[in-house]
């Protein structure tokens, strides 16, 4: 069961993290061996499943992520999509390498009702020696409706 880091001391040190492939790193978050990032606790989502080239986060937007009109803030959609798409890229990053998001784009198709559980699915399109490209979507768990889509480009860097 995934858990979320509550202090910097809980996060895996970079020297230890690069001993793992990206897929191993993500699998250890999913099984609770290593904690997930604190942003998940702040924003109300956790890692739900992971496989090579594929990552799913599950979340539920609550009042704390609304804009002044009381609807889910666009930043929530973006943060969730960035996590799923970039972590899908991470599953293809080899030992000794890291990645970071270079850019991402989102398209919000409809408003997610507060309290509704959604899955955010990230799928790779390409991961090479220096870049990774992925796309993603946010869908309602119960209704299956498409709420947002996104795309990303990540940089992959060998630091070993």
N, C-alpha and C positions, 0 to 999 in steps of 0.2 A: 504494500500500500504506500503510495507516495506521501512524503512528508515535506514540509516547507522549512527552510532554514530561517531561524529567528535571530541569528547573530553571525557576524563574519567568521567567527571561529568554527562554525559548523560547515562552512563551504569547503569543498575539496580544494586543497592547495594546487596551484598551477603545475608544480613539478610532479605531483601525483596524477593530476588529470591527464597530462600528455602521455602517460604510460598506457592509457586506455584508448581504444578506437572510439570514434564518436558514437557508434552504436552501443558499445559496452557502457560508455558514460551515460547515455540516455536510459539504457536498461537498468542501471543501478539507481537512477532516480525513480523509475517506475516501481522497482521492487522495494524501495525504501532504504537500500544500503547507503545511498548518498542522498542528501536533501535536495529538494528542488529550489529554484530561485525564489527569493522573498517577494518578487513582483506578483507571483501567483496568489499569495495570501492577501496582498494589498488589493488586487483586482478581482479576486474571487474565482480563480480557475486553477486546475491541477492537470498534470499529465495523466492521460487516460489510457493510451496505448502507444506502442512504438514498434516499428519493424523497419527493416532496411528500406530507406527512401520514403518512409511514411510515418507521420506523427499526428496524434490526436490529443488535443486538450479539451477538457470539459469544464464548462463554467456556467455561472448564473449571475447575471447583472443585478445588483441591488441598488438602493437609493444612493449609496455613496459614490456611484459612478455615473450619475446623471448630470446633464447640463442645466443651465438656468430654467429651461422649459420643462424639466422633469423627465426628459427622455434619455435613453442611454447615450452617453457622450461618444462622439466619433473616435476619440482616443482609446476607448475600451475595445472597439472593433479592431482598431489598428494594432494595439498591443497584443491582443489575442492572436490575430493573424500573423504578426511578426514572430511570435513564439512558435506557432505551429509550423510555419513555412521554414524558418531558420533552423529549427530543431530537426526537421526532415532533412535539410542539408547536412546537419551535424551527423546524422546516421551514416553518412558516406565519407566523413572526414577520417583519414588514417591516423594511427598512433603518431605522436610527435607533432601533430598539427592542431590548429585552432581555426575558428571562423568568426566573422562578425558581419552584421548586416551592412551592406553598402547603400541600398535604397529599397524602399518598398512602396507599393501603391495599393490602395483599397478602393472598392466600390461598394457603398452601402445601398442595398436594394430595398430594404424595409426596416422599420423599427422593431427591435427585439423587445417584447413586453418585459417589464421588471419581474424578476422571480422566475423567468422561464429558463430552463436548462438547455444549453446549446453545446454542440460539438463543433470544434474548429479543426478541420482536417488539412494538414500540409502534405504535399506530394512533390517530390523532386522532378524536375524536367531534365536537369543535367548537373553533374558535379565532376569537375576536372581538377587539375593540379592547383589552379589559382582562383577559380570562381565556381559558384554554385547558383543555380537558378531553380526556383520552385514556385508553385501556385497553391492557393488555398481557398477554402470556403467555410463559412459558418452556416450550420443548419440546425434547426430545432430538433431536439431529441424526440419529442412526442409527435410534432406535426410534420417533420421532415422537410419543411420549407427552407428555401435558400434565403438567407438574410444578408450576406455580404460575400464578396470574393476579393482576392488579392493576388499579388505577384511580388516576388523579391529577387534581388541579386545579392549574393553574399561573397565576401572575399575569403579564400582559404589560404592560410599561411603556415608554412612549416617552421616550427620554432625549436625543434629538437637538435 
